[in-house]
Amino acid sequence: MTKKQARQKLRGRLAAISADDNRRRSLAACDLLRAQPEYTDANVVMIFLSTAQEIDTTPIAQAAWSDMKQIVAPRVSWEQRRMLPIEIKSLTSDVRDGVLGIREPVDGMLVPVSELDLVIVPGLGFDLLGNRLGRGRGFYDHFLSHRDFHAVACGLAFEEQALSEVPTDETDIRMDMLVTDTTVRRFTDRG
């Protein structure tokens, strides 16, 4: 299966999840993540700002703020072709719709990559080896390969986004762990 075919298949699976199921199952995944030592030990957590078709990261942000953690979200610098980790303190006033309808921080403090403890990574699909199939622009792979990146890279998805195998190439970065609405998988050989 090609990346394009896998993306089409996974987009279909996501489209089949109702808004009510998305809310309920997103909360289950976020509760499961919050119970993990990788979350408990983290002081600085980077989340992605979900689209309507993705698992919702709102419960993670709300829990992290109540747990006195710093929350960071990516803002894309299209000129530099990279993501910038920006602190946010609100999912309303600190966030706006950016390019391609993806929400991003308006302003805020740029947080050095080296200070991140846990990065919650989106994806269309993940496999049982920790490989991730993104949307095809390479921003997360580039970010996760930064020389100062030492955080735990954690995929967050619905269980039907976990496949036995996703197509990969040499630029794809593996996850350290994957949390879904039903289970946690850890991967020891991240490459």
NORVEN-V648062 format. One record per residue. N is the residue number from 1. RES is the residue in three letters. PHI is phi in radians with two decimals (* if undefined). OMEGA is omega in radians with two decimals (999 if undefined). BURIAL is 1 if it has 24 or more other ideal C-beta (glycine too) atoms within 12 Angstrom, else 0. Layout:
n->(N | N)
res->(RES | RES)
phi->(PHI | PHI)
omega->(OMEGA | OMEGA)
burial->(BURIAL | BURIAL)
This chain:
n->(1 | 2 | 3 | 4 | 5 | 6 | 7 | 8 | 9 | 10 | 11 | 12 | 13 | 14 | 15 | 16 | 17 | 18 | 19 | 20 | 21 | 22 | 23 | 24 | 25 | 26 | 27 | 28 | 29 | 30 | 31 | 32 | 33 | 34 | 35 | 36 | 37 | 38 | 39 | 40 | 41 | 42 | 43 | 44 | 45 | 46 | 47 | 48 | 49 | 50 | 51 | 52 | 53 | 54 | 55 | 56 | 57 | 58 | 59 | 60 | 61 | 62 | 63 | 64 | 65 | 66 | 67 | 68 | 69 | 70 | 71 | 72 | 73 | 74 | 75 | 76 | 77 | 78 | 79 | 80 | 81 | 82 | 83 | 84 | 85 | 86 | 87 | 88 | 89 | 90 | 91 | 92 | 93 | 94 | 95 | 96 | 97 | 98 | 99 | 100 | 101 | 102 | 103 | 104 | 105 | 106 | 107 | 108 | 109 | 110 | 111 | 112 | 113 | 114 | 115 | 116 | 117 | 118 | 119 | 120 | 121 | 122 | 123 | 124 | 125 | 126 | 127 | 128 | 129 | 130 | 131 | 132 | 133 | 134 | 135 | 136 | 137 | 138 | 139 | 140 | 141 | 142 | 143 | 144 | 145 | 146 | 147 | 148 | 149 | 150 | 151 | 152 | 153 | 154 | 155 | 156 | 157 | 158 | 159 | 160 | 161 | 162 | 163 | 164 | 165 | 166 | 167 | 168 | 169 | 170 | 171 | 172 | 173 | 174 | 175 | 176 | 177 | 178 | 179 | 180 | 181 | 182 | 183 | 184 | 185 | 186 | 187 | 188 | 189 | 190 | 191)
res->(MET | THR | LYS | LYS | GLN | ALA | ARG | GLN | LYS | LEU | ARG | GLY | ARG | LEU | ALA | ALA | ILE | SER | ALA | ASP | ASP | ASN | ARG | ARG | ARG | SER | LEU | ALA | ALA | CYS | ASP | LEU | LEU | ARG | ALA | GLN | PRO | GLU | TYR | THR | ASP | ALA | ASN | VAL | VAL | MET | ILE | PHE | LEU | SER | THR | ALA | GLN | GLU | ILE | ASP | THR | THR | PRO | ILE | ALA | GLN | ALA | ALA | TRP | SER | ASP | MET | LYS | GLN | ILE | VAL | ALA | PRO | ARG | VAL | SER | TRP | GLU | GLN | ARG | ARG | MET | LEU | PRO | ILE | GLU | ILE | LYS | SER | LEU | THR | SER | ASP | VAL | ARG | ASP | GLY | VAL | LEU | GLY | ILE | ARG | GLU | PRO | VAL | ASP | GLY | MET | LEU | VAL | PRO | VAL | SER | GLU | LEU | ASP | LEU | VAL | ILE | VAL | PRO | GLY | LEU | GLY | PHE | ASP | LEU | LEU | GLY | ASN | ARG | LEU | GLY | ARG | GLY | ARG | GLY | PHE | TYR | ASP | HIS | PHE | LEU | SER | HIS | ARG | ASP | PHE | HIS | ALA | VAL | ALA | CYS | GLY | LEU | ALA | PHE | GLU | GLU | GLN | ALA | LEU | SER | GLU | VAL | PRO | THR | ASP | GLU | THR | ASP | ILE | ARG | MET | ASP | MET | LEU | VAL | THR | ASP | THR | THR | VAL | ARG | ARG | PHE | THR | ASP | ARG | GLY)
phi->(* | -1.41 | -1.05 | -1.08 | -1.12 | -1.11 | -1.08 | -1.08 | -1.05 | -1.25 | -1.06 | -1.10 | -1.09 | -1.16 | -1.13 | -1.38 | -1.52 | -1.22 | -1.06 | -1.14 | -1.11 | -1.02 | -1.06 | -1.12 | -1.32 | -1.11 | -1.08 | -1.08 | -1.13 | -1.18 | -1.11 | -1.12 | -1.08 | -1.08 | -1.44 | -1.55 | -1.08 | -1.10 | -1.35 | -0.99 | -1.39 | -1.43 | -1.74 | -2.08 | -2.03 | -1.76 | -1.96 | -1.70 | -1.62 | -1.08 | -1.59 | -1.08 | -1.55 | -1.78 | -1.05 | -1.53 | -1.59 | -0.93 | -1.07 | -1.18 | -1.05 | -1.10 | -1.15 | -1.11 | -1.10 | -1.22 | -1.53 | 1.11 | -1.75 | -1.54 | -1.89 | -2.20 | -2.36 | -1.42 | -2.08 | -1.46 | -1.72 | -1.17 | -1.16 | -1.57 | 0.96 | -2.62 | -1.72 | -1.97 | -1.39 | -2.03 | -1.19 | -2.22 | -2.13 | -2.72 | -1.58 | -1.97 | -1.28 | -1.66 | -2.28 | -2.47 | -1.35 | -1.80 | -1.08 | 1.13 | 1.30 | -1.56 | -1.20 | -2.64 | -1.08 | -1.30 | -2.40 | 2.31 | -1.34 | -1.28 | -1.78 | -1.03 | -0.96 | -1.15 | -1.57 | -1.30 | -1.82 | -2.47 | -2.05 | -1.52 | -1.92 | -1.40 | -3.04 | -1.33 | -2.68 | -2.41 | -2.06 | -1.37 | -1.86 | 1.68 | -1.25 | -2.21 | -1.92 | -1.61 | -1.56 | 1.84 | -1.69 | 1.41 | -1.10 | -1.21 | -1.05 | -1.11 | -1.12 | -1.21 | -1.67 | -1.00 | -1.06 | -1.66 | -1.38 | -2.29 | -1.29 | -1.41 | -1.64 | -2.12 | -1.24 | -2.30 | -2.79 | -1.37 | -1.01 | -1.24 | -1.54 | -1.58 | -1.96 | -1.15 | -2.73 | -2.05 | -1.16 | -2.37 | -2.41 | -1.17 | -1.59 | -1.36 | -1.81 | -1.35 | -1.48 | -1.44 | -2.71 | -2.34 | -2.00 | -2.06 | -1.28 | -2.18 | -2.74 | -2.11 | -2.12 | -2.00 | -2.11 | -1.53 | -1.97 | -1.31 | -2.25)
omega->(3.11 | 3.08 | -3.13 | 3.12 | 3.13 | 3.11 | 3.12 | 3.14 | -3.10 | 3.06 | 3.08 | 3.10 | 3.14 | -3.13 | -3.12 | -3.13 | -3.13 | 3.13 | 3.12 | 3.10 | 3.12 | -3.13 | -3.09 | -3.07 | 3.04 | 3.11 | 3.12 | 3.14 | -3.13 | 3.07 | 3.12 | 3.10 | -3.09 | 3.14 | -3.07 | 3.12 | 3.13 | 3.07 | -3.09 | -3.08 | -3.06 | 3.00 | -3.12 | -3.09 | 3.06 | 3.09 | 2.92 | 3.13 | -2.94 | 2.91 | -3.10 | -3.10 | -3.10 | 2.97 | -3.01 | -3.14 | 3.14 | -3.14 | 3.10 | -3.14 | -3.11 | 3.12 | -3.11 | 3.09 | 3.12 | 3.07 | 3.09 | 3.08 | 3.07 | 3.14 | -3.11 | 3.06 | -3.10 | 2.93 | -3.11 | 2.97 | -3.08 | 3.13 | -3.11 | -3.10 | 3.11 | 3.10 | 3.10 | 3.11 | -3.06 | 3.11 | 3.01 | 3.13 | 3.14 | 3.08 | 3.10 | -3.05 | -3.09 | -3.01 | 3.08 | 3.03 | 3.13 | 3.12 | 3.13 | 3.11 | 3.12 | -3.14 | 3.14 | 3.09 | 3.09 | 3.11 | 3.11 | -3.09 | 3.02 | -3.12 | 3.12 | 3.14 | -3.10 | -3.12 | 3.14 | 3.11 | -3.09 | 3.11 | 3.11 | -2.97 | 3.06 | 3.04 | 3.02 | 3.13 | 3.11 | 3.08 | -3.00 | 3.04 | -3.12 | 3.09 | -3.09 | 3.01 | -3.14 | -3.10 | 2.98 | -3.13 | 3.04 | -3.08 | -3.13 | 3.11 | 3.11 | -3.12 | -3.09 | 3.12 | 3.12 | -3.07 | -3.14 | -3.11 | 3.13 | -3.07 | 2.98 | 3.09 | -3.04 | 3.01 | 3.10 | -3.02 | 2.96 | -3.07 | -3.14 | 3.03 | 3.10 | -3.10 | 3.09 | 3.13 | 2.98 | 3.11 | -3.11 | 2.95 | -2.99 | -3.14 | -3.10 | -3.13 | 3.13 | 3.07 | 2.98 | -3.12 | 3.07 | 3.07 | 3.05 | 3.13 | -3.12 | -3.03 | 3.06 | 3.05 | 3.07 | -3.09 | -3.03 | -3.03 | 3.14 | -3.12 | 999)
burial->(0 | 0 | 1 | 0 | 0 | 1 | 1 | 0 | 0 | 1 | 0 | 0 | 0 | 1 | 0 | 0 | 1 | 0 | 0 | 0 | 0 | 1 | 0 | 0 | 1 | 1 | 0 | 1 | 1 | 1 | 0 | 1 | 1 | 1 | 0 | 1 | 0 | 1 | 1 | 0 | 0 | 1 | 0 | 1 | 1 | 1 | 1 | 1 | 1 | 1 | 0 | 0 | 1 | 1 | 1 | 1 | 1 | 1 | 1 | 1 | 1 | 1 | 1 | 1 | 0 | 0 | 0 | 0 | 1 | 1 | 1 | 1 | 1 | 1 | 1 | 1 | 0 | 0 | 0 | 0 | 0 | 0 | 1 | 1 | 1 | 1 | 1 | 1 | 0 | 0 | 1 | 0 | 0 | 1 | 1 | 0 | 0 | 0 | 0 | 0 | 0 | 1 | 1 | 1 | 1 | 0 | 0 | 1 | 0 | 0 | 1 | 0 | 1 | 0 | 0 | 1 | 1 | 1 | 1 | 1 | 1 | 1 | 1 | 1 | 1 | 1 | 1 | 0 | 1 | 1 | 1 | 1 | 1 | 1 | 1 | 1 | 0 | 0 | 1 | 1 | 1 | 1 | 1 | 1 | 0 | 0 | 0 | 0 | 1 | 0 | 1 | 1 | 1 | 1 | 1 | 1 | 1 | 1 | 1 | 1 | 1 | 1 | 1 | 0 | 0 | 1 | 1 | 1 | 0 | 0 | 0 | 1 | 1 | 1 | 1 | 1 | 1 | 1 | 1 | 1 | 1 | 0 | 0 | 1 | 1 | 0 | 1 | 0 | 0 | 1 | 0)
